[in-house]
Amino acid sequence: MPHPEMASSALSTDRRRRTSCLVCGSSALQAHGPTALSLRRCRGCGLVFVDPLPTAEEIAQREDAAFHGGVADHTGEMFEAYYRNYADDPVVRGFRTVVQHLAEATGGGTLVDVGIGTGLLLHLAREAGFKPIGCEIAPDAAARAQQEFGVEVRVGDFLDADLPPGLDAITMGDVLEHTYDPRRFLERAFAALRPGGLLYVAVPNHRSTTFWAADLLMHLPGTAGLGSRVYVSNHYWYFSPANLGHLLEQVGFRIETTRQEAPYLGRYNFSPPVRAGLTMLNALGRITGLEARAEAYARKPA
């Protein structure tokens, strides 16, 4: 369980800077990268984060903008590829793998997907026998998912969502890095799951060749734009597998499985030079075991 001084990871809404790390509580914080990115790094556990954070209201507005393609130009068409006419690409196969693992590990039941994207994972979970419920902060994203897949979606912040008691599974794929307070999100998930229930979390892996290259190159003349390709404006927390695992355990979870993978670049509209560079870094990540995406399955003890 979290240490008392780290409980709830108090963050202000008046843009005061953090005085300690969200994960380990260390006060040894230092600037990370160009000043314009407003990033800091914990020298204790390596967590990198935006400081000061936007307000919770601004974060909600950015998530709505992201759904409408207004955050990053290379993600503008990403949502459209994963509605009812989706192709069977690596993203879809990855969703199926997650759902299958959760079904086998829990026996099925009620699954809540936090941050639903297009609603595709909810659709696949229903096909696998789950009773799926989405929780989505962007109203238009929720409405489109309901229209495309006929899934149930609760609109609003996961921290305040009206959810059934004793959930069997919760999924947070590419969500935790978008939140105002990751610790509170995980505490909420822990409370919402039944004993023995399972949480799936996936985040960008800061301890990867992609971030290593970005951190190295974005200090050089003419490469400042690289930071915005990796440190995107609606990501606020950059975890490694180790500090993500520590945070999950502090909240009370028992980690069962972890893995790393390279993100599927076909879902993004990159220029040929950027795509070539990222393809090379993905290949290097596979060789070195430092891939750009980290996943964990964590169980609430029975």
C-alpha positions, 0 to 999 in steps of 0.5 A: 500500500502507498506510504502515507506521504504519497497517498493520493499523490496530491497535485494542485489545480493552481499550477504549483510545481511538484515537490516530490515524485508521484511514485517513490516520493523522492524530492530529487527532481530535475529538469528534463529536456528543453525548457519548452517541454516543461518536463522533470525527471525523478533521480530516484526512480526515473519517472518523467512528468510534465510539471506543472500539470494542466488543470483537470478541466484542461486535460478533459478538453485536450482529450476531446480535441484528440478525438477530433484530431486536434492534438497531433497531426500524425494521429488525425486519421487513427480513429477512423481505422478502428470503427466497424469496418476495421481491418485485422491489423496488429492493433486489432490482434493486440486487442484480441490477445488482451481480451483473451488473456483476461477471459482466461485469467478471470473466467469472464464477467464484467469488464470496464474499458477506461478511455475507449478510443473507438470502442473496438476493445469493448466490441471484441470483449463482448464477442469473447463473452464479457459484459463490457462497459466503457468509461470515456471522458470525451462525450463525442467519442462515447457517442460514436462508439455507441453508434458504431458498435452498440456498446454501453459507455458511461461518460465522465471521469473514471474517478467519479464514474458510476460502475457496478460493484465487483468488476472482473476486469479493467483495461487501461490501454494508453490511458494512464499517461493522459491522467491528472493523477495516475495513482488515484486512477489505479486506486480507483481501479483497485477499489472497483475490482472484485478480489481476484479481479485483473487490471490491464495497463499499457503505457509508452515505455520511457526506458526505450530506444525511442525515448533514448533517441528523442532525448539525445537528438532534441537538444541538437540544432534543428531537431527540436520538433522531434520532442513533440513527436514523442513527448506529445501534448496530452501525455503527462507521465512517462513511465518505465516498466520498473516505476510503473510496477512499483506504483501498481504494487504500492496501490495493492496490486500483485503483478502477474505478467509484464511485457514490452512491444513495439507500437504499430506504426501503420496507425499513424500518418508519419512522413517517410523520414520519420517513419523510417527513423521510428522503424529503425528504433523499433527494430533496435528496441526488439534487439535490446529489449527496450521497446517503446510500449510497456504492458502489465497485468496486475491482480487484486489479491483474493 
